[in-house]
Amino acid sequence: MFIIDFIFEVIGYTTAKLVLPLITFGKVRVQSISSTERGFNWLGFKRATDGSLICQAPMAGSIGLVPWLLVAVFIVTVV
């Protein structure tokens, strides 16, 4: 279980923290790991006071794994 938590929390979260604001032009930000914010919807998002969206940290970990999975599938199918 430690390895799965590491993959989601470190690799996925870090990727989402870097990529989400870039591909959404700053309209979506990722919640900090140490934040205790509540009020996220069932998809893991919440509207901030400035109009942007905040993505909940566990959801960001899942979103951040998508590019890595696509790269792995590409490598497996091409090679």
mmCIF file of the N, C-alpha and C atoms, coordinates in Angstrom:
data_MODEL
# 
_entry.id   MODEL 
# 
loop_
_atom_site.group_PDB 
_atom_site.id 
_atom_site.type_symbol 
_atom_site.label_atom_id 
_atom_site.label_alt_id 
_atom_site.label_comp_id 
_atom_site.label_asym_id 
_atom_site.label_entity_id 
_atom_site.label_seq_id 
_atom_site.pdbx_PDB_ins_code 
_atom_site.Cartn_x 
_atom_site.Cartn_y 
_atom_site.Cartn_z 
_atom_site.occupancy 
_atom_site.B_iso_or_equiv 
_atom_site.pdbx_formal_charge 
_atom_site.auth_seq_id 
_atom_site.auth_comp_id 
_atom_site.auth_asym_id 
_atom_site.auth_atom_id 
_atom_site.pdbx_PDB_model_num 
ATOM 1   N N  . MET A 1 1  ? 0.816   -1.184 0.000   1.00 0.00 ? 1  MET A N  1 
ATOM 2   C CA . MET A 1 1  ? 0.000   0.000  0.000   1.00 0.00 ? 1  MET A CA 1 
ATOM 3   C C  . MET A 1 1  ? 0.866   1.257  0.000   1.00 0.00 ? 1  MET A C  1 
ATOM 4   N N  . PHE A 1 2  ? 2.045   1.166  0.587   1.00 0.00 ? 2  PHE A N  1 
ATOM 5   C CA . PHE A 1 2  ? 2.939   2.317  0.643   1.00 0.00 ? 2  PHE A CA 1 
ATOM 6   C C  . PHE A 1 2  ? 3.344   2.779  -0.752  1.00 0.00 ? 2  PHE A C  1 
ATOM 7   N N  . ILE A 1 3  ? 3.584   1.825  -1.645  1.00 0.00 ? 3  ILE A N  1 
ATOM 8   C CA . ILE A 1 3  ? 4.006   2.162  -3.006  1.00 0.00 ? 3  ILE A CA 1 
ATOM 9   C C  . ILE A 1 3  ? 2.884   2.861  -3.759  1.00 0.00 ? 3  ILE A C  1 
ATOM 10  N N  . ILE A 1 4  ? 1.669   2.392  -3.609  1.00 0.00 ? 4  ILE A N  1 
ATOM 11  C CA . ILE A 1 4  ? 0.523   3.024  -4.273  1.00 0.00 ? 4  ILE A CA 1 
ATOM 12  C C  . ILE A 1 4  ? 0.311   4.430  -3.739  1.00 0.00 ? 4  ILE A C  1 
ATOM 13  N N  . ASP A 1 5  ? 0.398   4.605  -2.430  1.00 0.00 ? 5  ASP A N  1 
ATOM 14  C CA . ASP A 1 5  ? 0.272   5.942  -1.847  1.00 0.00 ? 5  ASP A CA 1 
ATOM 15  C C  . ASP A 1 5  ? 1.378   6.859  -2.343  1.00 0.00 ? 5  ASP A C  1 
ATOM 16  N N  . PHE A 1 6  ? 2.581   6.347  -2.446  1.00 0.00 ? 6  PHE A N  1 
ATOM 17  C CA . PHE A 1 6  ? 3.698   7.141  -2.945  1.00 0.00 ? 6  PHE A CA 1 
ATOM 18  C C  . PHE A 1 6  ? 3.438   7.591  -4.381  1.00 0.00 ? 6  PHE A C  1 
ATOM 19  N N  . ILE A 1 7  ? 2.971   6.670  -5.219  1.00 0.00 ? 7  ILE A N  1 
ATOM 20  C CA . ILE A 1 7  ? 2.723   6.997  -6.618  1.00 0.00 ? 7  ILE A CA 1 
ATOM 21  C C  . ILE A 1 7  ? 1.649   8.078  -6.733  1.00 0.00 ? 7  ILE A C  1 
ATOM 22  N N  . PHE A 1 8  ? 0.534   7.911  -6.018  1.00 0.00 ? 8  PHE A N  1 
ATOM 23  C CA . PHE A 1 8  ? -0.545  8.889  -6.102  1.00 0.00 ? 8  PHE A CA 1 
ATOM 24  C C  . PHE A 1 8  ? -0.149  10.229 -5.494  1.00 0.00 ? 8  PHE A C  1 
ATOM 25  N N  . GLU A 1 9  ? 0.435   10.196 -4.308  1.00 0.00 ? 9  GLU A N  1 
ATOM 26  C CA . GLU A 1 9  ? 0.668   11.433 -3.579  1.00 0.00 ? 9  GLU A CA 1 
ATOM 27  C C  . GLU A 1 9  ? 1.894   12.195 -4.047  1.00 0.00 ? 9  GLU A C  1 
ATOM 28  N N  . VAL A 1 10 ? 2.932   11.509 -4.457  1.00 0.00 ? 10 VAL A N  1 
ATOM 29  C CA . VAL A 1 10 ? 4.148   12.218 -4.840  1.00 0.00 ? 10 VAL A CA 1 
ATOM 30  C C  . VAL A 1 10 ? 4.195   12.446 -6.347  1.00 0.00 ? 10 VAL A C  1 
ATOM 31  N N  . ILE A 1 11 ? 4.121   11.398 -7.106  1.00 0.00 ? 11 ILE A N  1 
ATOM 32  C CA . ILE A 1 11 ? 4.259   11.540 -8.557  1.00 0.00 ? 11 ILE A CA 1 
ATOM 33  C C  . ILE A 1 11 ? 3.020   12.200 -9.162  1.00 0.00 ? 11 ILE A C  1 
ATOM 34  N N  . GLY A 1 12 ? 1.850   11.685 -8.856  1.00 0.00 ? 12 GLY A N  1 
ATOM 35  C CA . GLY A 1 12 ? 0.620   12.237 -9.419  1.00 0.00 ? 12 GLY A CA 1 
ATOM 36  C C  . GLY A 1 12 ? 0.345   13.653 -8.957  1.00 0.00 ? 12 GLY A C  1 
ATOM 37  N N  . TYR A 1 13 ? 0.480   13.906 -7.668  1.00 0.00 ? 13 TYR A N  1 
ATOM 38  C CA . TYR A 1 13 ? 0.223   15.247 -7.129  1.00 0.00 ? 13 TYR A CA 1 
ATOM 39  C C  . TYR A 1 13 ? 1.197   16.264 -7.699  1.00 0.00 ? 13 TYR A C  1 
ATOM 40  N N  . THR A 1 14 ? 2.473   15.913 -7.746  1.00 0.00 ? 14 THR A N  1 
ATOM 41  C CA . THR A 1 14 ? 3.479   16.849 -8.254  1.00 0.00 ? 14 THR A CA 1 
ATOM 42  C C  . THR A 1 14 ? 3.252   17.151 -9.729  1.00 0.00 ? 14 THR A C  1 
ATOM 43  N N  . THR A 1 15 ? 2.922   16.136 -10.498 1.00 0.00 ? 15 THR A N  1 
ATOM 44  C CA . THR A 1 15 ? 2.636   16.357 -11.914 1.00 0.00 ? 15 THR A CA 1 
ATOM 45  C C  . THR A 1 15 ? 1.422   17.267 -12.084 1.00 0.00 ? 15 THR A C  1 
ATOM 46  N N  . ALA A 1 16 ? 0.355   17.017 -11.329 1.00 0.00 ? 16 ALA A N  1 
ATOM 47  C CA . ALA A 1 16 ? -0.842  17.851 -11.426 1.00 0.00 ? 16 ALA A CA 1 
ATOM 48  C C  . ALA A 1 16 ? -0.559  19.272 -10.960 1.00 0.00 ? 16 ALA A C  1 
ATOM 49  N N  . LYS A 1 17 ? 0.228   19.426 -9.929  1.00 0.00 ? 17 LYS A N  1 
ATOM 50  C CA . LYS A 1 17 ? 0.565   20.752 -9.406  1.00 0.00 ? 17 LYS A CA 1 
ATOM 51  C C  . LYS A 1 17 ? 1.295   21.575 -10.465 1.00 0.00 ? 17 LYS A C  1 
ATOM 52  N N  . LEU A 1 18 ? 2.104   20.921 -11.288 1.00 0.00 ? 18 LEU A N  1 
ATOM 53  C CA . LEU A 1 18 ? 2.837   21.623 -12.337 1.00 0.00 ? 18 LEU A CA 1 
ATOM 54  C C  . LEU A 1 18 ? 2.024   21.781 -13.624 1.00 0.00 ? 18 LEU A C  1 
ATOM 55  N N  . VAL A 1 19 ? 1.273   20.754 -14.010 1.00 0.00 ? 19 VAL A N  1 
ATOM 56  C CA . VAL A 1 19 ? 0.639   20.723 -15.320 1.00 0.00 ? 19 VAL A CA 1 
ATOM 57  C C  . VAL A 1 19 ? -0.740  21.389 -15.348 1.00 0.00 ? 19 VAL A C  1 
ATOM 58  N N  . LEU A 1 20 ? -1.564  21.181 -14.338 1.00 0.00 ? 20 LEU A N  1 
ATOM 59  C CA . LEU A 1 20 ? -2.926  21.728 -14.363 1.00 0.00 ? 20 LEU A CA 1 
ATOM 60  C C  . LEU A 1 20 ? -2.965  23.240 -14.568 1.00 0.00 ? 20 LEU A C  1 
ATOM 61  N N  . PRO A 1 21 ? -2.203  24.029 -13.821 1.00 0.00 ? 21 PRO A N  1 
ATOM 62  C CA . PRO A 1 21 ? -2.242  25.477 -14.085 1.00 0.00 ? 21 PRO A CA 1 
ATOM 63  C C  . PRO A 1 21 ? -1.735  25.847 -15.478 1.00 0.00 ? 21 PRO A C  1 
ATOM 64  N N  . LEU A 1 22 ? -0.807  25.075 -16.019 1.00 0.00 ? 22 LEU A N  1 
ATOM 65  C CA . LEU A 1 22 ? -0.287  25.374 -17.351 1.00 0.00 ? 22 LEU A CA 1 
ATOM 66  C C  . LEU A 1 22 ? -1.321  25.123 -18.445 1.00 0.00 ? 22 LEU A C  1 
ATOM 67  N N  . ILE A 1 23 ? -1.971  23.967 -18.398 1.00 0.00 ? 23 ILE A N  1 
ATOM 68  C CA . ILE A 1 23 ? -2.906  23.631 -19.477 1.00 0.00 ? 23 ILE A CA 1 
ATOM 69  C C  . ILE A 1 23 ? -4.245  24.363 -19.342 1.00 0.00 ? 23 ILE A C  1 
ATOM 70  N N  . THR A 1 24 ? -4.551  24.900 -18.161 1.00 0.00 ? 24 THR A N  1 
ATOM 71  C CA . THR A 1 24 ? -5.801  25.650 -17.981 1.00 0.00 ? 24 THR A CA 1 
ATOM 72  C C  . THR A 1 24 ? -5.563  27.156 -17.904 1.00 0.00 ? 24 THR A C  1 
ATOM 73  N N  . PHE A 1 25 ? -4.335  27.582 -18.203 1.00 0.00 ? 25 PHE A N  1 
ATOM 74  C CA . PHE A 1 25 ? -3.967  28.999 -18.165 1.00 0.00 ? 25 PHE A CA 1 
ATOM 75  C C  . PHE A 1 25 ? -4.265  29.644 -16.815 1.00 0.00 ? 25 PHE A C  1 
ATOM 76  N N  . GLY A 1 26 ? -4.033  28.898 -15.738 1.00 0.00 ? 26 GLY A N  1 
ATOM 77  C CA . GLY A 1 26 ? -4.180  29.414 -14.383 1.00 0.00 ? 26 GLY A CA 1 
ATOM 78  C C  . GLY A 1 26 ? -5.585  29.383 -13.821 1.00 0.00 ? 26 GLY A C  1 
ATOM 79  N N  . LYS A 1 27 ? -6.534  28.828 -14.558 1.00 0.00 ? 27 LYS A N  1 
ATOM 80  C CA . LYS A 1 27 ? -7.919  28.797 -14.065 1.00 0.00 ? 27 LYS A CA 1 
ATOM 81  C C  . LYS A 1 27 ? -8.156  27.677 -13.058 1.00 0.00 ? 27 LYS A C  1 
ATOM 82  N N  . VAL A 1 28 ? -7.288  26.669 -13.050 1.00 0.00 ? 28 VAL A N  1 
ATOM 83  C CA . VAL A 1 28 ? -7.388  25.575 -12.077 1.00 0.00 ? 28 VAL A CA 1 
ATOM 84  C C  . VAL A 1 28 ? -6.077  25.502 -11.304 1.00 0.00 ? 28 VAL A C  1 
ATOM 85  N N  . ARG A 1 29 ? -6.197  25.518 -9.985  1.00 0.00 ? 29 ARG A N  1 
ATOM 86  C CA . ARG A 1 29 ? -5.035  25.360 -9.112  1.00 0.00 ? 29 ARG A CA 1 
ATOM 87  C C  . ARG A 1 29 ? -5.236  24.108 -8.282  1.00 0.00 ? 29 ARG A C  1 
ATOM 88  N N  . VAL A 1 30 ? -4.153  23.614 -7.721  1.00 0.00 ? 30 VAL A N  1 
ATOM 89  C CA . VAL A 1 30 ? -4.216  22.392 -6.911  1.00 0.00 ? 30 VAL A CA 1 
ATOM 90  C C  . VAL A 1 30 ? -4.082  22.768 -5.441  1.00 0.00 ? 30 VAL A C  1 
ATOM 91  N N  . GLN A 1 31 ? -4.917  22.172 -4.622  1.00 0.00 ? 31 GLN A N  1 
ATOM 92  C CA . GLN A 1 31 ? -4.889  22.382 -3.183  1.00 0.00 ? 31 GLN A CA 1 
ATOM 93  C C  . GLN A 1 31 ? -3.544  21.926 -2.621  1.00 0.00 ? 31 GLN A C  1 
ATOM 94  N N  . SER A 1 32 ? -3.020  22.664 -1.665  1.00 0.00 ? 32 SER A N  1 
ATOM 95  C CA . SER A 1 32 ? -1.762  22.230 -1.058  1.00 0.00 ? 32 SER A CA 1 
ATOM 96  C C  . SER A 1 32 ? -2.004  20.989 -0.211  1.00 0.00 ? 32 SER A C  1 
ATOM 97  N N  . ILE A 1 33 ? -0.992  20.182 -0.071  1.00 0.00 ? 33 ILE A N  1 
ATOM 98  C CA . ILE A 1 33 ? -1.104  18.909 0.661   1.00 0.00 ? 33 ILE A CA 1 
ATOM 99  C C  . ILE A 1 33 ? -1.504  19.137 2.109   1.00 0.00 ? 33 ILE A C  1 
ATOM 100 N N  . SER A 1 34 ? -0.991  20.180 2.719   1.00 0.00 ? 34 SER A N  1 
ATOM 101 C CA . SER A 1 34 ? -1.250  20.419 4.142   1.00 0.00 ? 34 SER A CA 1 
ATOM 102 C C  . SER A 1 34 ? -2.547  21.182 4.401   1.00 0.00 ? 34 SER A C  1 
ATOM 103 N N  . SER A 1 35 ? -3.286  21.520 3.369   1.00 0.00 ? 35 SER A N  1 
ATOM 104 C CA . SER A 1 35 ? -4.512  22.297 3.526   1.00 0.00 ? 35 SER A CA 1 
ATOM 105 C C  . SER A 1 35 ? -5.624  21.444 4.135   1.00 0.00 ? 35 SER A C  1 
ATOM 106 N N  . THR A 1 36 ? -6.464  22.082 4.925   1.00 0.00 ? 36 THR A N  1 
ATOM 107 C CA . THR A 1 36 ? -7.611  21.395 5.529   1.00 0.00 ? 36 THR A CA 1 
ATOM 108 C C  . THR A 1 36 ? -8.923  21.963 4.988   1.00 0.00 ? 36 THR A C  1 
ATOM 109 N N  . GLU A 1 37 ? -8.898  22.497 3.782   1.00 0.00 ? 37 GLU A N  1 
ATOM 110 C CA . GLU A 1 37 ? -10.106 23.075 3.196   1.00 0.00 ? 37 GLU A CA 1 
ATOM 111 C C  . GLU A 1 37 ? -11.167 22.006 2.997   1.00 0.00 ? 37 GLU A C  1 
ATOM 112 N N  . ARG A 1 38 ? -12.394 22.415 3.131   1.00 0.00 ? 38 ARG A N  1 
ATOM 113 C CA . ARG A 1 38 ? -13.548 21.536 2.923   1.00 0.00 ? 38 ARG A CA 1 
ATOM 114 C C  . ARG A 1 38 ? -14.445 22.160 1.862   1.00 0.00 ? 38 ARG A C  1 
ATOM 115 N N  . GLY A 1 39 ? -15.501 21.472 1.500   1.00 0.00 ? 39 GLY A N  1 
ATOM 116 C CA . GLY A 1 39 ? -16.495 22.008 0.589   1.00 0.00 ? 39 GLY A CA 1 
ATOM 117 C C  . GLY A 1 39 ? -16.261 21.669 -0.871  1.00 0.00 ? 39 GLY A C  1 
ATOM 118 N N  . PHE A 1 40 ? -15.486 20.628 -1.154  1.00 0.00 ? 40 PHE A N  1 
ATOM 119 C CA . PHE A 1 40 ? -15.259 20.218 -2.530  1.00 0.00 ? 40 PHE A CA 1 
ATOM 120 C C  . PHE A 1 40 ? -16.438 19.386 -3.015  1.00 0.00 ? 40 PHE A C  1 
ATOM 121 N N  . ASN A 1 41 ? -16.755 19.493 -4.302  1.00 0.00 ? 41 ASN A N  1 
ATOM 122 C CA . ASN A 1 41 ? -17.847 18.690 -4.836  1.00 0.00 ? 41 ASN A CA 1 
ATOM 123 C C  . ASN A 1 41 ? -17.385 17.253 -5.055  1.00 0.00 ? 41 ASN A C  1 
ATOM 124 N N  . TRP A 1 42 ? -18.253 16.426 -5.588  1.00 0.00 ? 42 TRP A N  1 
ATOM 125 C CA . TRP A 1 42 ? -17.931 15.011 -5.703  1.00 0.00 ? 42 TRP A CA 1 
ATOM 126 C C  . TRP A 1 42 ? -16.832 14.743 -6.726  1.00 0.00 ? 42 TRP A C  1 
ATOM 127 N N  . LEU A 1 43 ? -16.562 15.697 -7.622  1.00 0.00 ? 43 LEU A N  1 
ATOM 128 C CA . LEU A 1 43 ? -15.459 15.554 -8.575  1.00 0.00 ? 43 LEU A CA 1 
ATOM 129 C C  . LEU A 1 43 ? -14.127 16.030 -8.009  1.00 0.00 ? 43 LEU A C  1 
ATOM 130 N N  . GLY A 1 44 ? -14.159 16.656 -6.827  1.00 0.00 ? 44 GLY A N  1 
ATOM 131 C CA . GLY A 1 44 ? -12.936 17.106 -6.188  1.00 0.00 ? 44 GLY A CA 1 
ATOM 132 C C  . GLY A 1 44 ? -12.553 18.536 -6.522  1.00 0.00 ? 44 GLY A C  1 
ATOM 133 N N  . PHE A 1 45 ? -13.513 19.354 -6.929  1.00 0.00 ? 45 PHE A N  1 
ATOM 134 C CA . PHE A 1 45 ? -13.239 20.745 -7.262  1.00 0.00 ? 45 PHE A CA 1 
ATOM 135 C C  . PHE A 1 45 ? -14.068 21.679 -6.405  1.00 0.00 ? 45 PHE A C  1 
ATOM 136 N N  . LYS A 1 46 ? -13.589 22.910 -6.299  1.00 0.00 ? 46 LYS A N  1 
ATOM 137 C CA . LYS A 1 46 ? -14.274 23.928 -5.518  1.00 0.00 ? 46 LYS A CA 1 
ATOM 138 C C  . LYS A 1 46 ? -13.932 25.276 -6.128  1.00 0.00 ? 46 LYS A C  1 
ATOM 139 N N  . ARG A 1 47 ? -14.881 26.202 -6.131  1.00 0.00 ? 47 ARG A N  1 
ATOM 140 C CA . ARG A 1 47 ? -14.663 27.526 -6.689  1.00 0.00 ? 47 ARG A CA 1 
ATOM 141 C C  . ARG A 1 47 ? -13.993 28.401 -5.633  1.00 0.00 ? 47 ARG A C  1 
ATOM 142 N N  . ALA A 1 48 ? -12.908 29.070 -6.008  1.00 0.00 ? 48 ALA A N  1 
ATOM 143 C CA . ALA A 1 48 ? -12.203 29.988 -5.113  1.00 0.00 ? 48 ALA A CA 1 
ATOM 144 C C  . ALA A 1 48 ? -12.868 31.368 -5.192  1.00 0.00 ? 48 ALA A C  1 
ATOM 145 N N  . THR A 1 49 ? -12.501 32.254 -4.281  1.00 0.00 ? 49 THR A N  1 
ATOM 146 C CA . THR A 1 49 ? -13.104 33.587 -4.248  1.00 0.00 ? 49 THR A CA 1 
ATOM 147 C C  . THR A 1 49 ? -12.724 34.423 -5.470  1.00 0.00 ? 49 THR A C  1 
ATOM 148 N N  . ASP A 1 50 ? -11.613 34.130 -6.103  1.00 0.00 ? 50 ASP A N  1 
ATOM 149 C CA . ASP A 1 50 ? -11.201 34.885 -7.290  1.00 0.00 ? 50 ASP A CA 1 
ATOM 150 C C  . ASP A 1 50 ? -11.788 34.319 -8.585  1.00 0.00 ? 50 ASP A C  1 
ATOM 151 N N  . GLY A 1 51 ? -12.635 33.305 -8.492  1.00 0.00 ? 51 GLY A N  1 
ATOM 152 C CA . GLY A 1 51 ? -13.291 32.734 -9.659  1.00 0.00 ? 51 GLY A CA 1 
ATOM 153 C C  . GLY A 1 51 ? -12.587 31.516 -10.245 1.00 0.00 ? 51 GLY A C  1 
ATOM 154 N N  . SER A 1 52 ? -11.394 31.224 -9.800  1.00 0.00 ? 52 SER A N  1 
ATOM 155 C CA . SER A 1 52 ? -10.684 30.045 -10.302 1.00 0.00 ? 52 SER A CA 1 
ATOM 156 C C  . SER A 1 52 ? -11.179 28.801 -9.573  1.00 0.00 ? 52 SER A C  1 
ATOM 157 N N  . LEU A 1 53 ? -10.773 27.647 -10.060 1.00 0.00 ? 53 LEU A N  1 
ATOM 158 C CA . LEU A 1 53 ? -11.133 26.385 -9.423  1.00 0.00 ? 53 LEU A CA 1 
ATOM 159 C C  . LEU A 1 53 ? -9.947  25.847 -8.645  1.00 0.00 ? 53 LEU A C  1 
ATOM 160 N N  . ILE A 1 54 ? -10.244 25.200 -7.525  1.00 0.00 ? 54 ILE A N  1 
ATOM 161 C CA . ILE A 1 54 ? -9.222  24.529 -6.733  1.00 0.00 ? 54 ILE A CA 1 
ATOM 162 C C  . ILE A 1 54 ? -9.499  23.038 -6.818  1.00 0.00 ? 54 ILE A C  1 
ATOM 163 N N  . CYS A 1 55 ? -8.495  22.276 -7.180  1.00 0.00 ? 55 CYS A N  1 
ATOM 164 C CA . CYS A 1 55 ? -8.608  20.825 -7.283  1.00 0.00 ? 55 CYS A CA 1 
ATOM 165 C C  . CYS A 1 55 ? -8.127  20.203 -5.974  1.00 0.00 ? 55 CYS A C  1 
ATOM 166 N N  . GLN A 1 56 ? -8.920  19.331 -5.418  1.00 0.00 ? 56 GLN A N  1 
ATOM 167 C CA . GLN A 1 56 ? -8.574  18.656 -4.165  1.00 0.00 ? 56 GLN A CA 1 
ATOM 168 C C  . GLN A 1 56 ? -7.342  17.779 -4.372  1.00 0.00 ? 56 GLN A C  1 
ATOM 169 N N  . ALA A 1 57 ? -6.475  17.708 -3.375  1.00 0.00 ? 57 ALA A N  1 
ATOM 170 C CA . ALA A 1 57 ? -5.192  17.012 -3.492  1.00 0.00 ? 57 ALA A CA 1 
ATOM 171 C C  . ALA A 1 57 ? -5.328  15.540 -3.917  1.00 0.00 ? 57 ALA A C  1 
ATOM 172 N N  . PRO A 1 58 ? -6.229  14.744 -3.335  1.00 0.00 ? 58 PRO A N  1 
ATOM 173 C CA . PRO A 1 58 ? -6.334  13.344 -3.797  1.00 0.00 ? 58 PRO A CA 1 
ATOM 174 C C  . PRO A 1 58 ? -6.782  13.233 -5.257  1.00 0.00 ? 58 PRO A C  1 
ATOM 175 N N  . MET A 1 59 ? -7.690  14.108 -5.677  1.00 0.00 ? 59 MET A N  1 
ATOM 176 C CA . MET A 1 59 ? -8.127  14.104 -7.077  1.00 0.00 ? 59 MET A CA 1 
ATOM 177 C C  . MET A 1 59 ? -6.992  14.538 -7.988  1.00 0.00 ? 59 MET A C  1 
ATOM 178 N N  . ALA A 1 60 ? -6.186  15.484 -7.537  1.00 0.00 ? 60 ALA A N  1 
ATOM 179 C CA . ALA A 1 60 ? -5.041  15.946 -8.320  1.00 0.00 ? 60 ALA A CA 1 
ATOM 180 C C  . ALA A 1 60 ? -4.048  14.807 -8.518  1.00 0.00 ? 60 ALA A C  1 
ATOM 181 N N  . GLY A 1 61 ? -3.883  13.972 -7.511  1.00 0.00 ? 61 GLY A N  1 
ATOM 182 C CA . GLY A 1 61 ? -3.004  12.814 -7.651  1.00 0.00 ? 61 GLY A CA 1 
ATOM 183 C C  . GLY A 1 61 ? -3.479  11.876 -8.740  1.00 0.00 ? 61 GLY A C  1 
ATOM 184 N N  . SER A 1 62 ? -4.779  11.685 -8.829  1.00 0.00 ? 62 SER A N  1 
ATOM 185 C CA . SER A 1 62 ? -5.331  10.828 -9.875  1.00 0.00 ? 62 SER A CA 1 
ATOM 186 C C  . SER A 1 62 ? -5.188  11.470 -11.246 1.00 0.00 ? 62 SER A C  1 
ATOM 187 N N  . ILE A 1 63 ? -5.462  12.762 -11.336 1.00 0.00 ? 63 ILE A N  1 
ATOM 188 C CA . ILE A 1 63 ? -5.343  13.476 -12.607 1.00 0.00 ? 63 ILE A CA 1 
ATOM 189 C C  . ILE A 1 63 ? -3.889  13.509 -13.066 1.00 0.00 ? 63 ILE A C  1 
ATOM 190 N N  . GLY A 1 64 ? -2.974  13.674 -12.138 1.00 0.00 ? 64 GLY A N  1 
ATOM 191 C CA . GLY A 1 64 ? -1.561  13.748 -12.474 1.00 0.00 ? 64 GLY A CA 1 
ATOM 192 C C  . GLY A 1 64 ? -0.978  12.451 -12.988 1.00 0.00 ? 64 GLY A C  1 
ATOM 193 N N  . LEU A 1 65 ? -1.634  11.340 -12.704 1.00 0.00 ? 65 LEU A N  1 
ATOM 194 C CA . LEU A 1 65 ? -1.147  10.052 -13.204 1.00 0.00 ? 65 LEU A CA 1 
ATOM 195 C C  . LEU A 1 65 ? -1.542  9.785  -14.651 1.00 0.00 ? 65 LEU A C  1 
ATOM 196 N N  . VAL A 1 66 ? -2.529  10.494 -15.150 1.00 0.00 ? 66 VAL A N  1 
ATOM 197 C CA . VAL A 1 66 ? -3.007  10.265 -16.517 1.00 0.00 ? 66 VAL A CA 1 
ATOM 198 C C  . VAL A 1 66 ? -1.900  10.444 -17.556 1.00 0.00 ? 66 VAL A C  1 
ATOM 199 N N  . PRO A 1 67 ? -1.131  11.541 -17.531 1.00 0.00 ? 67 PRO A N  1 
ATOM 200 C CA . PRO A 1 67 ? -0.062  11.646 -18.535 1.00 0.00 ? 67 PRO A CA 1 
ATOM 201 C C  . PRO A 1 67 ? 0.973   10.527 -18.443 1.00 0.00 ? 67 PRO A C  1 
ATOM 202 N N  . TRP A 1 68 ? 1.302   10.104 -17.235 1.00 0.00 ? 68 TRP A N  1 
ATOM 203 C CA . TRP A 1 68 ? 2.280   9.017  -17.065 1.00 0.00 ? 68 TRP A CA 1 
ATOM 204 C C  . TRP A 1 68 ? 1.729   7.700  -17.599 1.00 0.00 ? 68 TRP A C  1 
ATOM 205 N N  . LEU A 1 69 ? 0.446   7.451  -17.381 1.00 0.00 ? 69 LEU A N  1 
ATOM 206 C CA . LEU A 1 69 ? -0.160  6.229  -17.915 1.00 0.00 ? 69 LEU A CA 1 
ATOM 207 C C  . LEU A 1 69 ? -0.198  6.250  -19.437 1.00 0.00 ? 69 LEU A C  1 
ATOM 208 N N  . LEU A 1 70 ? -0.488  7.420  -20.016 1.00 0.00 ? 70 LEU A N  1 
ATOM 209 C CA . LEU A 1 70 ? -0.501  7.538  -21.475 1.00 0.00 ? 70 LEU A CA 1 
ATOM 210 C C  . LEU A 1 70 ? 0.884   7.294  -22.065 1.00 0.00 ? 70 LEU A C  1 
ATOM 211 N N  . VAL A 1 71 ? 1.912   7.808  -21.406 1.00 0.00 ? 71 VAL A N  1 
ATOM 212 C CA . VAL A 1 71 ? 3.280   7.579  -21.858 1.00 0.00 ? 71 VAL A CA 1 
ATOM 213 C C  . VAL A 1 71 ? 3.630   6.094  -21.764 1.00 0.00 ? 71 VAL A C  1 
ATOM 214 N N  . ALA A 1 72 ? 3.234   5.446  -20.679 1.00 0.00 ? 72 ALA A N  1 
ATOM 215 C CA . ALA A 1 72 ? 3.516   4.013  -20.509 1.00 0.00 ? 72 ALA A CA 1 
ATOM 216 C C  . ALA A 1 72 ? 2.817   3.196  -21.576 1.00 0.00 ? 72 ALA A C  1 
ATOM 217 N N  . VAL A 1 73 ? 1.566   3.505  -21.869 1.00 0.00 ? 73 VAL A N  1 
ATOM 218 C CA . VAL A 1 73 ? 0.818   2.791  -22.909 1.00 0.00 ? 73 VAL A CA 1 
ATOM 219 C C  . VAL A 1 73 ? 1.476   3.025  -24.270 1.00 0.00 ? 73 VAL A C  1 
ATOM 220 N N  . PHE A 1 74 ? 1.905   4.240  -24.543 1.00 0.00 ? 74 PHE A N  1 
ATOM 221 C CA . PHE A 1 74 ? 2.560   4.554  -25.799 1.00 0.00 ? 74 PHE A CA 1 
ATOM 222 C C  . PHE A 1 74 ? 3.849   3.749  -25.946 1.00 0.00 ? 74 PHE A C  1 
ATOM 223 N N  . ILE A 1 75 ? 4.637   3.692  -24.900 1.00 0.00 ? 75 ILE A N  1 
ATOM 224 C CA . ILE A 1 75 ? 5.899   2.955  -24.940 1.00 0.00 ? 75 ILE A CA 1 
ATOM 225 C C  . ILE A 1 75 ? 5.652   1.459  -25.154 1.00 0.00 ? 75 ILE A C  1 
ATOM 226 N N  . VAL A 1 76 ? 4.676   0.915  -24.467 1.00 0.00 ? 76 VAL A N  1 
ATOM 227 C CA . VAL A 1 76 ? 4.391   -0.518 -24.576 1.00 0.00 ? 76 VAL A CA 1 
ATOM 228 C C  . VAL A 1 76 ? 3.877   -0.856 -25.971 1.00 0.00 ? 76 VAL A C  1 
ATOM 229 N N  . THR A 1 77 ? 3.045   -0.010 -26.549 1.00 0.00 ? 77 THR A N  1 
ATOM 230 C CA . THR A 1 77 ? 2.481   -0.327 -27.857 1.00 0.00 ? 77 THR A CA 1 
ATOM 231 C C  . THR A 1 77 ? 3.460   -0.080 -29.000 1.00 0.00 ? 77 THR A C  1 
ATOM 232 N N  . VAL A 1 78 ? 4.353   0.867  -28.859 1.00 0.00 ? 78 VAL A N  1 
ATOM 233 C CA . VAL A 1 78 ? 5.296   1.192  -29.935 1.00 0.00 ? 78 VAL A CA 1 
ATOM 234 C C  . VAL A 1 78 ? 6.498   0.276  -29.910 1.00 0.00 ? 78 VAL A C  1 
ATOM 235 N N  . VAL A 1 79 ? 6.988   -0.035 -28.744 1.00 0.00 ? 79 VAL A N  1 
ATOM 236 C CA . VAL A 1 79 ? 8.212   -0.834 -28.641 1.00 0.00 ? 79 VAL A CA 1 
ATOM 237 C C  . VAL A 1 79 ? 7.951   -2.287 -28.741 1.00 0.00 ? 79 VAL A C  1 
# 
